[in-house]
Amino acid sequence: MNKQSLTDLFSSTLFHIPDYQRGYAWERKQWRDFVDDLDALVTDDNVHYHYTGTVVTYQASNATSTYGRRPAKSVDVVDGQQRLTTTCLYLSVIIRALIGQGRTEYERDIADFLYDGLRCKLTLNNDTAELFHRLLSEGRPLKAPSTPHQRRLCDATAYFQAHVNRLMADDARGVDYLIQLFEAITGKLVFTSYTIEEECEIGMTFELMNSRGKELSVLELLKNYLMHWIARNGAADEREELTSRVNLAWRDTYGFVGDSDGNEAQCLRLAWTLYCHHLPKNWKGYDGFKLPQYIPLREFAVDGQPGGVKTKAETLAFMLTFVKGLPEVARHYQAVISPRPQNSGSAAELAWLERINNTGNIANFLPLLVAARGRWLAGTVTEAQYIELLQALECYAYRVFLFEGKRSNAGGSTLYRWGHELFNRPQLALEAIVAKVHDLIRYYASDSAFAAQMREPGHWYHWRRLLKYTLFEYEQHLMAEEGKGSKPKITWQELAKDSTIEHILPQTPPQGSHWLEVWSDEARATYLHDLGNLVLTKDNASYSNFEFQRKKGAPGVSPSYSDSCIKQERKLAVYDDWTPETLGHRRDGLEAWILGRWQTRHFDLDTAMDDELEEEAQMGEAEL
């Protein structure tokens, strides 16, 4: 190990972030700390240098590249990529600002620290290399970022640019302060540099390091542990290939998770549930993989002798199976958690996955969804069978979580167990799982209770997710039945605003209004926030507390129910007045549709509730 400034570090070396590393992960907290540390180097005469962390590199076979007209050593960054990336971004903003103020002598520092032509001193991985070069050279992206890693790079550049703009606007600082910042970054930031001799040692390095910055994710920690396992237990002639398998698997996994709305921890927990154990209480983060029954580091069983749980060969076989399967789990996870046309297998799958996500309760279903999706794409179940499962899970989310308001992990252990079994038992029929899901729905939300509660007026306006989901699905139903299958004119994303819910009978009818003539105080208290009095709209402020006739309006007169682009709102125009009787008529129609839309199915299969479910219902389960 040796201590180096940025000038020393970049003097004759090109740095590359391997594809198997995670993308840029620092956020505002880390940027603020970084800026504060540099400000201290400039303003505090007692601070002569700042130790910013460790940079660990690996050079494969004395690799070299050409930088400008000079040869340079080329290394992979094992640790330190976040701070190196951040340093380059901040330095690029400072250099551009100095050049913009006429200090053209700093143009020569661009090649020393940032880039020469199209080659950067630090090359990022996967889909961020081109964007990073443009941010260093231009300070802005050519097109909008499309992944979380790209967005964070752009946000970091904007954060540093805003900070420099404030410095330039401060007469007491200005150009001289930027010059001091440049000197601090290039000469007073101190890195501990360390080079790894063998690639398989990378995991051991991470196990021993505790660098400042954003903590390593469970996915990174597991990768590092596997690298450590290979270095300790892998045969000498197999280590390179084993390391390559892990790196490629993690590269693909990072790509799938990075392009989703999910996160690495949830994806790894999903893989654990499928490959290791279904019980939530057994999830211990990446440490669980170290257990003797999975991937122990030492104390292996010996064939024919007591002691240990797995032989080394059995452990390696399980590890390779998991490494091979993890990217597939991540691919399905991306499709399930972030349904989009480009990653969906069919229009029907896309529609039902969007619905399940819209309920806000998808986590309980992930093992089942991924296991079933894998079977469908492998051709062992039909699309119709797969869609039946999606429909059953959407019904579960609606009746158990949204309508009944059960705790968010109700039935979770059972659903996890079924996902684990479906993934590991090829002979298990998907139809049997679908039947069990419908049984489980009735266990937590019986058909009779569902119908009875639906008949009673309720405070639907206060059950906001249930209300919006119900009305949005009703709109889709109307468009399918009466709108020739076209999409609703209001999106689920728009429903995030409360202004998209309209009280037909207004919450505060004015004194002397017709509303108070036809609605008694008791009727208003009963039905004001009930489903029958609520409808989707683009902007409820446009209706205020007007009389029904004004709200109803006429075709061509906007805003009005008659001229609305929303089907359920336009249907209100058939009523001559809005009274308790007309509300009841509309409510009866909604009730019948809801009871039909979210009814359970009965199968001619033996799916009686088992002992585990009974115990779960009585004792509760570990938190998911």
N, C-alpha and C positions, 0 to 999 in steps of 0.2 A: 504494500500500500504506500502511496505517496500523496502529499497534498499539492494541489495545483490550482492556479487561477484559471479563469475561462480562457485567457490568452494562451496559457500553457497547454490547456486541454485541447484547444482547437488548432494549435500551431501546425500540426502535420497529420491530423487524423480526421477521417470522415466517420460520422456516426449514423447508424441505421437502426430503426426500431423494427424488430422482426414482426412478421404478421401474426405470430402466436401471442404476442403481448396485447394487453388491453389497450384500447384507444385512449385519447386524452380525457382525463377524469377530473382534473382540478376545477374548482368552482370559486365563487366569490370569496369565501372565507380564506382559501389558500392564496388567492390573488392579493387580497388585502394584507395578509401576513407578509407576503413576499415584498410588496411595496413598502410596508412599514420597516422591514429589515433594511432595505436599501436606503430609505430616508434617514435611518439612524446612522448609517455609514457616512452620510454626507453632513448631517447636522451635529453629530456628537463627536467632538474632538478626541474623546477617550476611546472611541471604537475605531480600530485600525483595520480590522478585517472581520468578515462574518462567515462562519462555517455553515455552509448551506446543505451539506449532506454528502452522500456517497454516490459515485458513479461506477457501476460495475459493468465491465464489457467482456465480450468474448470474440476472439478473432479466429475465424475458420481458415486453417491452412495458409497462414500468412497472407491473407487476402489484401489486395491493393486495388485502388481505382485512380482514375485521372481526375484531378480537380483543377480547372483552368488548364494550364500547360504543365502542371506539376503532378508527379505521382504522390499518392497519399495512402497511408494505412487505412483500411476499412474495417470497422468493428461493429458488432451488434451490441445494442444497449440492453443489458440484463436488468439493471436497476438504475433509477435516476432519470428515466425518460420524462417524467412529469415536470421536474424542475428544469431540465435542459430545454424542453419545449417552451415552458413559460419564460425562461431567460431569453431565448431567441425572439419570442414575440414582443416582449417589453423592449428589448434592445432595438428591434426594427422600428418601433414607434419613435423611440428617442432619436435614432439616426435620421429618420425621415424629417422629424421636426427640426433638427439642427441644420440639415441641408436646406430645408425650406426657409430658414432664417439666414441663408447666405453662407453658412459654414461648409463650403464644398469640400474642404479637406477631409471630411468624414465619409466621402464617397468611397475612398479606398478601404474603409473598414467593412464595407458591405461584403466583399469577397473574403475578408479575414474571419468574419463571424457569422455571416448569414447565407449567402449564395454566390455562385459564379455562373452566370448564364442560367441554365435550367437545373443545375446541380446544387443542392443545398448542403451546407455543412452537416446539418441534422436532417435526415430523411425520415419522414413518418411512414406509418404502415397502412396497409389496406386501402381504404377509400379516402384518406386524408392527405396523402403526399402532395397532390396537385394543389389542393386548397391551401395547404400550409405554405407552399412556395408563393402563391399569389398573395397571401396575407403578409408575408415577409416583404414582398416586392411592392405591392400596391396598397396594402392596408385594408382591403375589402374583398369580399368574394365576388367571383364572376356571376354566380347564380346562388340561389337560396340554399343553405345547408339542408341536407336530407337525413342526417343521422344525428343522434345525441352527441357523438364525438365531434362531428363537424360544427354543430351549434356551439359547443363549449369553446372550440378554438376561435370562432367568430366573436363570441361573447367576451372572451379574454382579451382579444385585440381591441374591442370597443371599450372595455373597462380601462385598459392601459392608455388608450387614446384620450379618453375623458380625463384621466388623471394628468396626463401631460398637458392637455389644453388648460386645465386649472393652473398648473404651474406656470405656463406661458402667460396667463392673464394676471399673474401675481408679479407686480413690479419689483418686489423684493427678491424674487427668484429668477424667473425668465431663463434666458439662454445660458447664463453662467451656471445655474443650478443643473440644467440638463447636461452640461459638460461634466460636472462633478458626478452626476448619476452614471454617465457613460464610463467614467474612470472607475467608479465603484463597482459596476457590474463586471467590467473586463479585468480589473486588477485586484479588487478587494473581496470578491466572493471567492471562497475557498471550497474546493471539492476534494474529497478523498477518493482517489482513483485506484481501482483494483481490477486486474485482468484475470479472468478464469481460464485455466489451461484446457480443461475438457468440458464439453457441452453438458455432459450428464451431471456435472458438479453444480449446475445452476440451482437445482432444488435445495441442496445443502446450504448454498449461499443465502437464499431467502430465509431459510429456517433460522439462521444465525443473525440476520440483520434486523434492525429496528430503526428505520429511517423516518425522519420527520416528513409530514405531508399527509396525503389522504391514505387511510389504512387500506391494506390489501383486502380484496374481496375474498369470500370463501372459495370462489372458483379459482382465483389465483393461488390461494394457499394450498388447495388440493393439487393443483398442477405442480407446485413446487415440492410438495410431499412426494408425488409420484416420481419426479426427477431425482429426489433424494433416494427413494426406494431403488430406482434403477442403478444409481451410482453405487449403492451399498450391496445390492443383491443380484444385479444383472450380470450375465456372463460377459467377459471382456469383448468378445467378438459380436455381441448382440446389443451393446449399450447404444451405439450410434443409431441403429434402426429403431430401437425402443424409444429413444428420445425423440426421434423424428416423428414417430406415430403420435406421441403425446402432443408435440408442438402443432402438428397438422390438425389434430382433433380440437385443440383449444383455439386455433386460428378460426376454424369454421364455427365453433360454438360462440366465440366472441362476436363474429359477424352476424349470426342469427339473432342473438340477444340484443346486440347493439342496434339492429334495425327494427326492434320491437318496442312496445310500450312497457315491457316487463323489466325484470332486473336479474342479475346473475344469481343472487341468493335464492330467489324463487325457482329459477330454472334448475339449479343444482339440487334443491330440496325435492323437486319433482323427480329428477333422475334417481335420487336416493330412494324415494318411495317406490319407484318402479323396480329398481335393481336390488335394493337391500331390504327395507322393512316398511310396512304401511303405517305403523302406529306413530302418530305425531309426537308422542312423548319420547320416542327413541331417536328423534332427530337432534343431534348434538353439533350441528354445523359440520365443517370438514373433519373435525376430530372423530366423528363417527366412523369414517372410512378407515381409521387406524385400528379399529377393534379387531381382535383375533379372528373373528369369523369373516372378515372382509379383506383388508389389505394390511396385515401386520408387518412391521418393519423387521422384526426379529422373532425368535422363539417359534420357529415353524415346527409342525409335526413331521416326524420321520416315518416313512412307510414301515408298518409292522411294529412300531414302537409307540408307547403311550407318551403323552405330552403334546401340547400345542393343539390347534384346531385344524389348521390347513398346512399342507406341505408347501414348500416354496413354489413348486410347479403349479399347484392348485391356485395359489395366490396370484401368480403371474397370469394364469389363464383367466381368472376373474378380472384382474386389472385390465387386460387387453380387451376382454369383452365389454367392460364398462367404457374404456377409452374409445372403442369403435362405435359404441351406441350413443355416447353423449351428444355428438353433433346431430344425430337423428332426433334425439329427444328435443334438442334446441330448435331444430327445424320445425318440428310439430308445435312446439311451444310458441314460436313466433307466429305461426299461422293461427293458432287458437287464441292467443292473447291479443293479437293485433290483426284481426281479419281484414284483408284487403284483396281486391281482385287478382293482383299479381301473385299472391301466395296461397290462394284458395283452389281447392280441387274441383269445385263446381259452384254454380250460382246458388244452389240450395244450401250447400255447406256455408257459404259466405253469409247468407241471410240468417241462418239459425245461430251461427257463432256471433254475429253482430247482436242478435237479441240477447243471448246469454251474457255477453259483455255489458250490454245496456242495463241489465238487472243489477249490476254491481256486485255480483256474488259468484264469480267464476273460480276463485281459488280452490274451493272444495271439490270442483269437478275436474281439475287439471289432470290427475293421473288417469281417470277414466277416458277423458277426451283424447289424450295423447296415445294411450294404448289402443283405443278403438280406431283412431285415425291411422295409426300405423298398420293395423289389420286391413283397413279399407284400401289404402294405397298399395298394400302388398297383394291385394286381390283375394284375400281369404274371407272377406265379408262384402256384401253388396253395398252400393251407395244407399239404397233404400233402408237397409238394416242400420247403417251408420246414422242416417238422418233420423230414424226412429229414436236412437239414443239421444241425439241433440234435442229433439222435441221433448223427450221425457225430462231431461235435465233443465230445460227452460221452464217446463211446468213446475218442477221442483223449486226452482229459484222463485217463481212467482208465488206459489201457494205457501211454501214453508217460510221463506225469508221476507218477501214483500208483503203478502197479505196477512199471514199469521204473525209476522214480526218475531220469529224465533231467533235465538242467538246465532251469530254468523257462522258458528261451527257445528250447528245441529246436524247430526248424521255424518259428520266429517270423517270420523274413523272408519265407519262402514263404507262410505264412498271411496276412501283411500284403499281400503282392503279389496274392494271389487276391482279397482284399477290395477292394483298389484297382481291380483289373480288373473285378470284378463291379459295382462302383459306377459305373465310367466306360464300360463297354462293354455297352450294352443287348442286343446280339446274343449275348452270352456266356450259355450255358445253365447254370442252377443245377445241373442233374444232373451236368454235367461237373466242377463244383467238388466236389460230394459224392463223386464217384468218386475224384478226386485226394486228397481227405482220407483216404479209406480206404486208398489206396495209401501215403500218407505214414505212416499208422499202422503198416502192415506194414513200412515202411522202418525205422522206429525200434523197433518191437516186433513181430517176425514172429509169425505164427500158431503156428509150431512152437515157438519159444522161449517164447511165452506158455503153451502147453499143458505144456511140459516143466517150467517153473518152478512152474506151478500144482500139479503132481503131487508136488513135493518139500515136505516139512514146512519151515516157516519161522518166523521170529520176528515174526509178525504183530502181536503186542502192542506191539512197538517201532515199527512202522510205523503210527502212530496214526491219521493222516488216512485212509490206505488202509483200515485195519481198520474204522473207524467208518462210512466211506462205504459199504463193501461190506455190512456188516451192516444199515445203515439201508435200503439198496436191497433187501436180502433181505427185510426186514420189509415193505416196500411190496409186494414181489412176493407174499408170503404173504397179505397182506391182500386183494390183488386176486384171488388164486386161491381163498382159503378164507374170507375175511372179507367177502365180498359187496361188495368195492370200497371199504369204509370206510377212513378214514385210520388210520395207526399211532397207538397210544396213547402213543408217545414222540415228541417232536419233534426236529428236527435241532439246534435251539438247546440242548436239554437235553443233547445229546451232548458239549457243551463240557466237561462234568464227567467226570473219569476214573472216577468211581464208577458210571458207566453201562455199564462193561464188566465182565463176570463171568467169572472162571476157574472152569469146572465142576470140573475137578481143581484143588483149591486150590494156591496157591503154597507154602504152608507146612503140609502135612498133619501133624497131631499124631502123636507117637510112639504106637505101638500101635493106630493107626487102621486101618480096613479099606482105606483108600487105599493104604497101604504094602504090603498083602498082594497087591493085584492090579496094582500099578504098580511095575515095577522102576526103579532109579535111571536106567538108560539110557533107558527109555521116557518117564519124566518129563522128562528133559533134552531129549528130542527133541520132545515134543508139548505141553509145558506152555504155551508161548506161541503155539502154532500155531492157525490159524483154527478147526480142528475142536474145540478146547477152549474157545472164546470165544463169548460170547453177549451180546446186549444185555439190560440189566436196568434197573430204576428206581434201585436202590441196592444195590451189591454188599456193603455192610457188613452187611446183614441176613442174608446167608448165611455170612459169616465163613469158617471152614475146616471147616464141618460135614461129616458123612458125606453121601453121595449120597442115601440114603433120606430124610434129614431135609430136604435141599434140595428133593427131589422132592415131598414132602408129599402132599397130597390136595386135591381140589376143595373149596373153602370154607375151607381152612386157609391162612392167610397169615402171613408171606410164604412162598411155595413156588412151584416151577416149575408145579405142577399148577393153581395158582390165579392165575397171572400174567396180566396184561392184554396182555402182549407175546407175539405169536404164536410166534416162534421159541423163546422160553423155555418156553412151554407144551408145545411139541412134544418137549422133552426128557423129559417125563413118560411117554412111551411106552417108555422104556428101563427094564429091571429093575435094571440096575447100570451104572456108568460105568467101562468098561474100555478097554484099547487097541483091542479089537475094536469096541465100540460107538462109540468116537470115530471109528474108521476108516469105519464105516458112515455116520455123519453127515457126515464130511469128504467122502466120495465124492459124496454128494448136493449139497453146497455146491460142490464142484469142477465137477460137471456143469452146475450152474446158472450159475456164473460164466463158464465157457467159452462157454455159449450166450448169456448176457446181453451179453457184450462181444466177440462175434465180429464180424469185419469182413465187409463185403459185397464181392462181385466184380461188376463191370459189364462189359458188352460194349462198352467204349469204349477208344480208344487213349489211355491216360494214363501212358505210360512216364515214368520219372523224368527230369527235364530237367537240363541242365548246371548250372543255378543251384543246384538242390538238392544235387547231388553236391559242388559246391564248398563249399556251406554246411556239409555234414556233415564235410568234411575239414578245413576251416580254422576252423570256429566262426563265430559271428556277433557283431555288435556287441551290447552289452548293451541289453536292452529297458527 
